Amino acid sequence: MSILWVVVWYGIKDVTGRVVRVASKVPGSPEKNKDTAATEFPSPRMIRLCMEHLGPSFIKLGQLLSTRDDILPFEYVNEFKRLQDQVQPLPLYVISNVVERELGKPLTALFDHFNSESIAAASVAQVHEARLFSGERVAVKVIRPDILPIIRKDIRLMYYLARMIENRSQRGKMLGVVNLVKEFERTIFNELDMFTEAGNIERFRTNFKHTREMHICKVYREYTSRSVLVMEYIDGIKVDQVEAIKAAGIDPGEIALIGLRSFSRQLMEFGFFHADPHPGNTIVMADGRVSIIDFGLMGYVDEEMMKELANICLGFADHDYDLVMEALKEMGLLDKKQICLKEFKADLKDVSEPFYGRPLPSISVKEVYDKVIQMVLKHRITMPRNLLLIFKTFVQNEAIGKKLGSTSSILQVARPYAENLLKQKLKPDQLFKRFNADARKMAGHFQSMPESVSGFLANAATNNLSMEIRHTTSSKIQQTLEKLINRLVVGIIIAASTIAAALILNSSQKLFNMDFGFAGFPEISLTGLLGVTGYVIATFLGLWLIVSILRSGRL
């Protein structure tokens, strides 16, 4: 079914602002069209059903939108979270054709056994269990062969619709619909590249290689291509199956702490975190270790943001809202020209204080998240994607901890990691490292200075140099500037008059000698008269300038 037909079928409002109502005329139209009969804008359920009908690209887009509470109404975000990409699995011969084409060998030459039944099937890829000839159990993730051209076509359509929405809707411009499509495009193409996911797994495995409580699966690079990923098979219990974890003799509370410690290290030690830790992606192994799978959605944190996150963590832990505010300002989220900082701090305290001292099971994570998002919307704060991912991952981790019966707060668990990070920043080697980085920047500025000065002088020589001074307290600043400039001009005149008089009086050239003997004066030349006049003018101006400075009280 074409995209236009699906849109008409569900009665979705089109991008030009007209409301499509012809869906009610379609024979056998389902009663779901009643949801949009009363209102011009389609209900969240209608949009979600439409996305599911349109296929993998739009399902993935809806899943991305479900993370954007900062720009979309809650009812739409909540509905998009219900989007499921479970689809009918492809038959074995289709999957085997992809594997054989990508790896260049028959399936029987690659694996001792390959399970014909998939263990997971989604709109983009599906996973099969297999066994290598060495006896190792592996999971084989295969990208669907027909998915890439479909996604490319859908993305072109999304860009077309997004540009049209921004051109015709002020709200569309405010939401940045085109940027949402760009974010989706980057996310889904990363998910389609198994080399990228393999690199993510290997980086995670390196980060946690000395951590006994965590296990990250091994990647078999010789069996991996752009469309096929072969990794160690992780057998265990999903983290939300609390009774099964207890039955295996494992303490669920300890599992929760492992998850919180792992996330704290990801943020404040490695700067690289798993951004989708839902229960299906977290496995509890038989020996009590925790393993994370599916590394398609990752987040990155640079050193500066790691430091500010540590300050935010310590600020909330100590009720130090000034520290939190300072960290948010350093991250570029608070602009005093656009936000009333006093009001924002009051709202921050109102949101945070009621949760202090309460045990974790009594706190609704959704309640905390909703209050923070309301504050973000109220103050019109634009949150960068990585910060949103961090916040959502924090919510997911603490929600899992709560389900496991933990009474520990992520702030309590993360605090020692935050303190350690800030201590590390003060170590001599780190200070020297930052000094070297600053020195390189400064060297770059010095290197480019001659070119900048040359450009400045060239603009001045061609009258292309302009200066603009803006001020808000007009009259007072203008008067101050005028006084300053007047004194500067007078000072220049005094200096010029003094120098000119000295040069003239010391000159050997005498022009137009005049005899004033009849008045009792000696003979004097015109040049001498001009020199004396210059000294007199300089003296009077100098005295006037000194008196005005003394009278101003700012000597």
C-alpha positions in Angstrom: 0.0 0.0 0.0 1.4 3.4 -0.9 2.3 6.0 1.7 -0.4 8.4 0.4 -3.0 5.6 0.6 -2.1 4.7 4.2 -2.3 8.4 5.1 -5.7 8.7 3.6 -6.8 5.4 5.2 -6.0 6.6 8.7 -7.5 10.1 8.1 -4.2 11.9 8.9 -4.1 15.6 8.4 -1.9 16.3 5.4 1.2 18.6 5.4 -0.5 21.5 3.6 -3.0 22.0 6.4 -6.0 20.3 4.7 -7.8 17.6 6.6 -8.3 14.4 4.7 -11.7 12.9 5.3 -12.0 10.7 2.3 -10.9 7.7 4.4 -14.5 7.3 5.6 -15.5 6.6 2.0 -13.1 3.6 1.7 -15.1 0.4 1.6 -14.5 -1.6 4.8 -12.8 1.3 6.6 -12.0 0.3 10.1 -13.6 2.1 13.0 -10.3 3.6 13.9 -11.2 6.5 11.7 -13.7 7.6 14.4 -10.7 8.7 16.5 -10.1 11.6 14.2 -13.7 12.5 13.3 -14.1 14.9 16.2 -10.8 16.8 15.9 -8.8 18.3 13.0 -5.5 17.1 14.3 -5.1 13.3 14.4 -4.9 11.5 17.7 -1.6 10.0 18.9 -3.1 6.5 18.3 -3.9 7.3 14.7 -0.3 8.5 14.0 1.1 5.4 15.8 -1.0 3.0 13.8 -0.1 4.9 10.6 3.6 4.6 11.3 3.3 0.8 12.0 1.5 0.4 8.7 4.1 2.4 6.8 6.9 0.1 7.8 10.4 0.0 9.2 11.6 3.5 8.5 8.5 5.2 10.1 8.5 2.7 13.0 12.1 3.7 13.7 11.3 7.4 13.3 8.4 7.0 15.8 10.8 5.2 18.3 13.2 8.2 17.9 10.4 10.7 18.6 9.4 8.7 21.7 12.7 10.0 23.2 11.9 13.7 22.5 9.8 14.6 25.5 11.4 18.0 25.3 9.6 19.0 22.1 6.5 16.8 21.8 3.4 16.6 24.0 3.4 13.8 26.5 0.4 11.9 25.0 2.2 11.6 21.6 5.5 10.5 23.2 3.7 8.0 25.4 1.9 6.5 22.3 5.1 6.3 20.2 6.7 4.3 23.0 4.2 1.5 22.1 5.7 1.2 18.6 6.9 -2.4 18.1 9.1 -3.5 15.3 8.5 -7.2 15.7 7.8 -8.6 12.2 7.4 -11.9 10.5 10.9 -13.4 10.2 12.4 -14.0 6.8 12.8 -17.6 5.7 16.2 -19.3 6.2 17.1 -19.3 2.5 16.9 -15.5 2.3 19.1 -15.1 5.4 21.6 -17.7 4.2 21.8 -15.9 0.8 22.8 -12.7 2.7 25.4 -14.4 4.9 26.9 -16.3 2.0 27.1 -13.2 -0.2 28.6 -11.1 2.5 31.2 -13.7 3.9 32.0 -15.3 0.5 31.4 -18.9 1.7 28.5 -21.4 1.9 26.6 -21.4 5.2 27.7 -25.0 5.8 31.4 -24.0 5.5 31.0 -21.2 8.0 29.0 -22.8 10.7 28.8 -26.3 12.2 25.1 -25.6 12.9 22.8 -22.8 12.0 19.4 -22.6 13.7 16.7 -22.1 11.0 14.4 -20.4 13.6 15.2 -16.8 14.4 15.5 -15.9 18.1 14.6 -12.2 17.3 13.1 -10.6 14.3 12.8 -6.8 13.9 12.1 -4.6 10.9 15.8 -3.9 10.2 17.5 -7.2 11.2 17.0 -10.6 12.6 19.1 -12.8 14.8 19.8 -16.6 14.6 21.7 -18.9 17.0 24.6 -20.8 15.5 27.6 -22.9 16.4 31.1 -22.5 15.0 33.3 -25.5 14.1 35.3 -24.7 17.2 32.2 -25.4 19.3 31.5 -21.8 20.4 27.8 -20.7 20.4 27.3 -17.5 18.5 24.5 -15.1 17.7 24.3 -14.1 14.0 22.7 -10.8 13.3 21.7 -10.2 9.7 20.4 -7.0 8.1 17.3 -7.7 5.9 18.4 -7.7 2.3 15.6 -5.4 1.0 15.7 -2.8 3.8 18.3 -0.3 2.5 16.6 1.0 -0.7 13.3 1.2 1.3 14.9 3.3 4.0 16.6 5.6 1.5 13.3 6.2 -0.3 11.5 6.8 3.0 14.2 9.3 4.2 13.9 11.3 0.9 10.1 11.5 1.5 10.7 12.5 5.2 13.0 15.3 4.1 10.4 16.5 1.6 7.6 16.5 4.2 9.8 18.0 6.9 10.8 21.0 4.7 7.1 21.5 3.7 6.1 21.4 7.3 8.8 24.0 8.3 7.8 26.3 5.4 4.1 26.2 6.3 4.1 26.0 10.1 5.7 28.2 12.7 5.5 25.3 15.2 7.3 23.1 12.7 10.2 25.6 12.5 10.3 25.8 16.3 10.5 22.0 16.6 13.1 21.8 14.0 11.5 19.0 12.0 14.3 18.8 9.4 16.8 18.4 12.2 14.8 15.5 13.6 14.9 13.8 10.2 18.7 14.4 10.1 19.1 12.8 13.6 16.9 9.9 12.5 19.0 9.4 9.3 22.2 9.3 11.2 20.8 6.9 13.8 19.3 4.4 11.4 22.3 4.2 9.1 24.5 3.6 12.1 22.1 0.7 13.0 22.4 -0.6 9.5 26.2 -0.8 9.6 27.3 -3.9 11.5 31.0 -2.7 11.4 29.8 0.2 13.6 28.0 -2.0 16.1 31.0 -4.4 16.2 33.3 -1.4 17.0 30.9 -0.4 19.8 31.0 -3.8 21.3 34.7 -4.1 21.2 35.1 -0.7 22.8 32.7 -1.7 25.6 34.5 -5.0 26.0 37.9 -3.2 26.4 36.4 -0.7 28.9 35.0 -3.5 31.2 37.7 -6.2 30.6 39.0 -5.9 34.2 35.5 -5.8 35.7 34.4 -9.2 37.2 30.8 -8.3 37.6 30.3 -7.4 33.9 30.6 -9.5 30.8 30.6 -8.0 27.3 30.2 -10.5 24.4 33.1 -11.2 22.0 32.9 -10.2 18.3 34.1 -12.6 15.7 35.6 -10.2 13.2 36.4 -12.8 10.6 32.7 -13.6 10.3 31.6 -9.9 10.3 30.7 -7.7 7.4 28.6 -4.6 6.8 25.4 -6.6 6.9 26.4 -9.6 9.1 27.5 -9.5 12.7 28.7 -12.7 14.5 29.1 -12.4 18.3 29.3 -14.6 21.3 25.9 -16.0 22.3 24.9 -14.8 25.8 22.7 -17.2 27.7 20.9 -16.1 30.8 17.8 -14.4 32.3 16.4 -11.1 31.3 16.9 -8.5 34.0 13.2 -7.9 34.6 12.5 -11.6 35.4 13.0 -11.1 39.1 11.6 -14.4 40.3 13.8 -16.4 37.9 16.8 -14.4 39.1 15.9 -15.3 42.7 15.4 -18.9 41.7 18.9 -19.0 40.3 20.2 -18.0 43.7 21.2 -14.5 42.6 20.4 -11.4 44.7 18.3 -9.0 42.5 19.5 -6.0 44.7 23.1 -6.8 43.8 22.2 -6.9 40.1 20.6 -3.5 40.4 23.8 -2.1 42.0 25.9 -3.6 39.2 23.8 -1.8 36.6 24.0 1.5 38.5 27.8 1.2 38.9 28.2 0.2 35.3 26.2 3.3 34.1 28.2 5.6 36.4 31.5 4.3 35.0 30.2 4.7 31.5 29.4 8.3 32.1 32.2 9.5 34.3 35.1 7.2 33.4 34.7 6.2 29.8 32.6 8.9 28.2 30.8 6.2 26.2 27.5 4.7 27.2 24.9 2.3 26.2 21.8 4.4 25.5 19.1 1.7 25.4 19.4 -0.4 28.5 15.9 -1.8 28.5 15.3 -5.2 30.1 15.5 -7.0 26.8 19.1 -5.7 26.3 20.3 -6.6 29.8 21.0 -10.3 30.6 21.8 -11.8 34.0 24.2 -14.8 33.5 24.2 -18.0 35.6 27.3 -16.9 37.6 25.7 -13.6 38.6 27.5 -11.4 36.0 25.5 -8.9 34.0 25.8 -8.7 30.2 24.6 -6.0 27.9 23.6 -6.8 24.3 22.5 -4.8 21.2 24.9 -1.9 20.8 23.1 -0.1 18.0 22.2 3.0 20.1 25.2 4.6 21.9 26.0 7.9 23.4 29.2 9.9 23.7 30.4 12.4 26.3 33.5 14.6 26.0 35.8 15.4 28.9 34.2 18.8 29.5 30.7 17.4 29.7 31.9 14.5 31.9 33.3 17.1 34.4 30.0 19.1 34.4 28.0 15.9 34.8 30.1 15.1 37.9 29.4 18.6 39.2 25.7 18.1 38.6 25.7 14.8 40.4 27.6 16.2 43.4 25.4 19.3 43.4 22.2 17.3 43.6 23.6 15.0 46.2 24.6 17.9 48.4 21.6 20.1 47.7 24.0 22.6 46.2 21.9 24.2 43.5 24.4 26.9 42.7 26.9 24.2 41.7 24.2 22.6 39.5 23.4 26.0 37.9 27.0 26.7 37.2 27.5 23.3 35.6 24.4 23.9 33.4 25.7 27.3 32.4 29.1 25.8 31.5 27.2 23.3 29.3 25.6 26.1 27.5 22.0 25.3 28.6 21.3 28.4 30.6 21.6 31.8 28.9 20.9 34.7 31.3 19.7 36.8 28.4 16.9 34.3 27.7 16.2 32.7 31.0 15.5 34.2 34.4 18.2 32.3 36.4 16.5 33.2 39.8 13.2 31.7 38.7 14.9 28.7 37.1 16.8 28.0 40.4 13.5 28.2 42.3 11.9 25.7 39.9 14.9 23.4 40.2 14.6 23.3 44.0 10.8 22.8 43.8 11.4 19.8 41.5 14.3 18.3 43.5 13.6 18.8 47.2 10.5 16.6 47.5 12.5 13.6 46.5 15.3 13.8 49.0 15.2 11.3 51.8 12.5 9.2 50.2 13.3 5.5 49.6 13.7 4.6 45.9 10.6 2.3 45.8 8.4 5.3 46.8 9.7 7.5 44.0 8.0 7.3 40.6 10.8 7.7 38.0 8.2 8.8 35.5 7.1 11.5 37.9 10.7 12.9 38.2 11.2 12.7 34.4 7.9 14.5 33.7 8.6 17.3 36.2 12.1 17.9 34.7 10.7 18.0 31.1 8.0 20.4 32.2 10.7 22.7 33.6 12.7 22.4 30.3 9.6 23.3 28.3 8.7 26.2 30.6 12.1 27.8 30.3 12.4 27.0 26.5 15.7 25.1 27.0 17.0 23.3 24.0 18.7 20.1 25.3 21.4 18.5 23.1 20.7 15.0 21.9 23.4 13.4 24.1 22.1 15.0 27.2 18.6 13.7 26.5 20.0 10.2 25.9 21.9 10.5 29.3 18.8 11.5 31.1 16.6 8.8 29.5 19.3 6.2 30.2 19.4 7.4 33.8 15.6 6.9 34.1 15.7 3.4 32.5 18.5 2.3 34.8 16.9 3.5 38.0 13.5 2.0 36.8 15.2 -1.4 36.4 16.8 -1.0 39.8 13.4 -0.2 41.3 11.9 -3.3 39.7 14.7 -5.4 41.2 13.8 -4.1 44.6 16.8 -1.9 45.1 16.7 1.0 47.6 19.8 2.6 46.3 19.7 5.9 44.4 21.9 6.4 41.3 23.1 9.7 43.0 24.4 7.6 45.9 26.1 5.1 43.6 27.5 7.7 41.2 28.9 10.0 43.8 32.3 8.3 44.4 32.8 8.1 40.6 32.0 11.8 40.3 34.4 12.7 43.1 37.1 10.5 41.6 36.7 12.2 38.2 37.1 15.7 39.7 40.2 14.6 41.6 41.7 13.1 38.5 41.3 16.5 36.8 43.5 18.1 39.5 46.4 15.6 39.1 49.7 17.0 37.7 49.6 14.9 34.6 46.0 16.0 33.8 46.9 19.6 34.5 50.0 19.3 32.3 47.8 17.7 29.6 45.4 20.6 29.7 48.3 23.0 29.7 49.7 21.4 26.6 46.3 21.6 24.9 45.9 25.3 25.8 49.5 26.0 24.6 48.7 24.4 21.3 45.6 26.5 20.9 47.6 29.6 21.9 50.3 28.7 19.3 47.6 28.4 16.7 46.3 31.9 17.6 49.8 33.4 17.4 50.4 31.6 14.1 47.3 33.1 12.6 47.8 36.6 14.1 49.9 38.0 11.2 47.2 37.1 8.7 44.5 38.6 11.0 46.4 41.8 11.5 47.1 42.0 7.7 43.4 41.6 7.0 42.5 44.2 9.5 45.0 46.7 8.0 43.8 45.9 4.5 40.2 46.6 5.5 41.2 49.8 7.1 43.2 50.9 4.0 40.2 50.3 1.8 37.7 51.9 4.2 36.0 48.6 4.7 36.6 48.7 8.5 33.6 49.3 10.7 32.9 49.2 14.4 29.6 48.8 16.0 29.0 49.6 19.7 25.7 48.6 21.3 24.5 49.5 24.7 21.4 49.3 26.8 21.7 52.1 29.3 22.0 54.7 26.5 22.3 58.2 28.0 24.7 57.4 30.9 27.0 55.3 28.8 27.0 57.8 26.0 27.9 60.6 28.3 30.7 58.6 29.9 32.1 57.6 26.5 32.0 61.2 25.3 33.9 62.5 28.3 36.5 59.7 27.9 36.9 60.5 24.2 37.1 64.3 24.8 39.8 63.8 27.4 41.7 61.6 25.1 41.5 64.1 22.3 42.6 66.9 24.6 45.6 64.8 25.8 46.6 64.1 22.2 46.4 67.9 21.4 48.5 68.7 24.4 51.1 66.2 23.4 51.1 67.4 19.8 51.3 71.1 20.8 54.2 70.4 23.2 56.2 68.4 20.6 55.5 70.9 17.9 56.5 73.9 20.1 59.7 72.1 21.1 60.6 71.4 17.5 59.9 74.9 16.4 61.9 76.6 19.1 64.9 74.3 18.6 64.8 74.8 14.8 67.8 76.8 13.3 65.5 78.2 10.6 64.1 81.6 11.5 61.3 83.0 9.4 60.1 86.6 9.3 62.0 88.3 12.1 60.0 91.0 13.8 61.5 93.9 15.9 59.6 94.8 19.0 62.2 97.1 20.4 59.9 100.1 20.5 57.7 98.2 23.0 60.7 97.1 25.1 60.8 93.5 23.6 63.7 92.0 21.8 63.6 90.9 18.2 61.6 87.6 17.7 60.9 85.5 14.7 57.6 84.1 13.5 58.7 80.6 14.2 59.6 81.5 17.8 56.2 83.1 18.3 54.4 80.0 17.1 56.5 77.8 19.4 55.7 80.0 22.5 52.0 80.0 21.5 52.1 76.1 21.3 53.6 75.9 24.8 50.9 78.3 26.1 48.1 76.4 24.5 49.5 73.1 25.9 49.9 74.6 29.4 46.3 75.9 29.5 44.8 72.6 28.2 46.9 70.6 30.5 45.8 72.6 33.5 42.1 72.3 32.4 42.4 68.5 32.0 44.0 68.1 35.4 41.3 70.2 37.1 38.5 68.2 35.3 40.0 64.9 36.4 40.3 66.1 40.0 36.7 67.3 40.0 35.4 64.0 38.7 36.8 62.3 41.8 38.4 59.5 39.7 42.0 60.4 39.7 
